[in-house]
Amino acid sequence: MHILIIDDDEMFIKKFKNDFDHRFDALCDDTNYFVYTDGLDKRIFDYTYDLAFLDIDLKTVDGIALAEKLREKGKCQSIIFISSHSYLVHSSLIVHPYFFIRKSEYESDLSILFDLLQ
């Protein structure tokens, strides 16, 4: 499974990767993470991802615009937004995300996501 994670909070990414690996270890023998925390590399478009976890409100990148580019280029079908700004849920719907993880409700949203992905 190829997973793209873009978030400017490195501590959050470490926790998220640990939680994802712990829950899906049995389902995913070979999980490759492509993680970006400070700035993006144009090489992200060189790969195709099974899942993309994108923070919407990054310092230098609009996560919704990035999701649109990933979709346009056929690089990812399942986009899951992550944000501490839950008011952005409605704005994200323009790209038809699979799910939205609110950092303020991380544990409950992640539990729902895991149930959906199984």
C-alpha positions in Angstrom: 0.0 0.0 0.0 1.4 3.4 -1.0 0.4 6.2 1.4 1.0 9.9 1.1 1.0 12.0 4.2 1.3 15.7 4.1 1.1 17.6 7.4 3.3 20.3 8.9 3.2 18.8 12.4 5.9 16.2 12.6 4.7 14.9 16.0 1.3 14.3 14.6 2.7 12.4 11.6 4.7 10.1 13.9 1.6 9.4 16.0 -0.6 8.9 12.9 1.9 6.5 11.2 2.2 4.5 14.4 -1.6 4.3 14.8 -2.1 3.3 11.2 0.6 0.7 11.3 -0.7 -0.8 14.5 -4.3 -1.1 13.2 -3.5 -2.3 9.6 -0.4 -4.3 10.2 -2.2 -7.5 9.3 -3.8 -6.1 6.2 -0.8 -4.3 4.7 2.4 -6.4 4.4 4.2 -3.7 2.5 3.3 -0.2 3.3 5.3 2.6 1.8 4.9 6.1 3.3 5.7 9.3 1.4 5.8 12.0 4.1 6.2 15.7 3.6 6.4 18.1 6.5 8.0 21.3 5.3 7.5 22.1 1.7 6.6 19.7 -1.1 8.7 18.0 -3.6 7.4 17.9 -7.2 8.3 14.2 -7.2 5.1 13.5 -5.3 3.4 13.3 -8.7 5.8 10.6 -9.8 4.0 8.0 -7.7 0.4 6.7 -7.5 -1.0 6.4 -4.0 -3.7 4.2 -2.5 -4.5 6.8 0.2 -3.5 10.4 0.6 -3.8 12.0 4.0 -3.6 15.8 3.5 -3.6 18.6 6.0 -5.7 21.4 4.5 -4.1 24.4 6.1 -0.3 24.1 5.4 2.1 26.9 5.7 3.0 27.0 2.0 0.4 24.8 0.3 -3.4 24.7 0.0 -4.3 21.1 0.7 -7.5 21.3 -1.2 -5.7 22.6 -4.3 -3.2 19.8 -3.9 -5.9 17.2 -3.7 -7.4 18.6 -6.9 -4.0 18.2 -8.7 -3.6 14.7 -7.4 -7.0 13.8 -8.7 -6.5 15.5 -12.1 -3.3 13.6 -12.6 -4.8 10.3 -11.5 -2.4 9.9 -8.7 -4.8 9.1 -5.9 -8.5 8.1 -5.7 -8.9 8.1 -1.9 -8.1 11.4 -0.3 -8.6 11.9 3.5 -8.2 15.4 4.8 -6.7 16.1 8.3 -7.1 19.4 10.0 -7.3 21.2 13.3 -9.7 23.5 11.6 -13.0 21.6 11.5 -14.8 24.5 9.9 -12.9 23.5 6.6 -14.9 20.3 6.3 -17.4 21.9 4.0 -14.8 23.6 1.9 -13.1 20.2 1.3 -16.2 18.6 -0.2 -15.4 20.2 -3.6 -12.8 17.4 -4.2 -15.1 14.6 -2.8 -12.8 13.3 -0.1 -13.2 9.8 1.3 -13.1 11.1 4.9 -12.1 14.1 7.1 -10.1 13.6 10.3 -10.6 16.5 12.8 -7.5 16.7 15.0 -9.7 17.9 17.9 -11.6 14.5 17.5 -8.7 12.5 16.4 -9.4 9.2 18.3 -13.0 9.0 17.4 -12.6 10.1 13.8 -9.7 7.6 13.3 -11.8 4.8 14.8 -14.5 5.6 12.3 -12.0 5.7 9.4 -10.5 2.4 10.4 -14.0 0.8 10.4 -14.6 2.2 7.0 -11.3 0.9 5.6 -11.7 -2.6 6.8 
